[in-house]
């Protein structure tokens, strides 16, 4: 996807935390979807399910911002990490990085007791 500086792309996603909590019980799911850095971050949480769900939503929102859905790259190639203040940011690798060439991204996450949500905004560089 090529964009000029004035163009933006936006993706948003919500997910039920209970659904992701069930999926997260399967090691195969966690290793297929999340990077080693994300897994380490989740291990530091008392209740990791809301963070796991928010990261899932960020990956889905990223794919929607690209307009491709999750095609041509693996979800583990889209990492959603936190900086020292807890602000989320995306780290892309592999085919996800190639698909997003020329774009920079901002991400925002939120969750309630039941739902997690993410919005991803891409801007042409």
Steps between C-alpha positions, in 0.01 A plus 500: 500500500652834399375828647616858485559711813144630507340157501398289797362154555306388807411162647300418812414175676326382816510155657342328799765436764331172600544368144870584497546361853381159368730520197794607717473174693638326189877535470478447124276807463730718708815399308329539161359847570743674736872572491746405774505863617121509526493168687756635746290814552188289566685290759563816704124561543296374794208439260641498147170436316404871451847577358495190281157602367612861441805378307279269293276798421806708401613234253151482349476882487838514325378258233185707452702821470699337220173402336620144448373313800744244636638388165859468390655533847491327835342656806822446695667740250289780650618561855318736733738595779496769771752776564631593846183700569270219384409657164449237228696499176529263203814320389471340157719230351507268202214518256297732726781755481511461121121542472518822702793650308480879496263519796549588864242397760346617826300262718265551792366221722224485758302241690213461740420196711353326194640659184836607358537740208772647284526766237793523260567807287751484218650801328703514183860603561 
